[in-house]
Amino acid sequence: MTTQYDDVEILGMIGTADGSEIRPASGPVIDADYTARFAQAHEEGGFDRVLIGYGSGWSEGTQVAAYAAAHTERLGLLVAHRPGVVHPTLASRTFTTLDHFSKGRVALNIVTGSSNVEQRREGDYVPHDERYARTDEYLQILRGAWDTPGPRDFDGTYYRFEGFTPQVMPYDGRHLELFFGGSSVPAYAVGAKHADTYMLWGEPLAGTSEQIATIEAEAAKAGRTRRPRVSVSLRPILGRTDAEAWERAHGILDTINGVVGAHFKERVGQLHPPGKGPENAGSQRLLAVAEQGDLHDRCLWTPTSKAVGGGGNSTALVGSPETVAAALVDYVEIGVNTILIRGYDPLQDAIDYGRDLLPLVRQELAHRATTARAS
């Protein structure tokens, strides 16, 4: 039982410029000074890793990770990566090379693809379910290239090569971790088969428990003796008191629904045809939760997710640091091993989380671990 509390990781997320659903983008697309400060704020705040996201028009993630690594000392780098854009043999050595230069701080977040519109921006016309079959092959190749030496051939449906001989293995013989996201039937099957950590968006505790059970069942079907670790992604909105946090939350929602939010949606680009709902199961689940009510469990708030059409990591936890810390620990109690949090005021929120929220979470987890050992 103590492992449940001892091994919890807390992740953040960085980008290359200041901007969010409530902060109009200004300045260059890549602001080197901001990127370095953003990464350093997470390291100083005690985060274990940061996610570097993926979009067809965004800054290239491995370059961002390399820059962040050069400006930090221990911070883990979780790089989102989309199978099908580059050949897996190239991807395998791209990430092991980065792993060496960062001295073992790299992990991959596999993003198979949630929207045909977004996939086609990079020339990928493979249908949704077939993309997961391709990802299955892709991850077989990556895992083999990282874990076993010597030349190898591969003759699959989507990839074929002969005599591939990787010379750059993961740094110091480490296991290079795979994170994986998705809430569709084929996603569960492929992710539960290959992932070290399965990433979910922030649903109520009951829905999260259901997904964990599905992942566990799929992992057993794949012959694994243990399911992957599970991550949940949330957007804390903090205030000195619960009342202050709720006032701030409603201000954030008003901004998302106003001119600034409209500009944000236009800038990032719509991922599904106008007037239609999202294609991906994860966003559909978030919208379904929002239809059931605004407030769930201790302080999970869904109107922010509804305001952005269910897109991405968009459900909020609202309250004082004490309230939000308790809500995060609630997820650990149902089997979550990793928590990803990011704010609407990205840099300042990361600083605030490190100062006010993370110490409370870690203190409570340490207390529960000690209590579990004693009993």
Helices and strands as residue ranges (DSSP letters): H 2-6, E 9-14, H 32-45, E 49-52, H 61-70, E 76-81, H 88-101, E 106-110, H 116-120, H 128-147, E 152-155, E 160-164, G 171-173, E 178-181, H 185-194, E 197-201, H 205-221, E 229-238, H 242-256, H 259-268, H 281-292, E 295-296, E 300-301, H 303-307, E 316-319, H 321-333, E 338-341, H 346-352, I 353-357, H 358-374
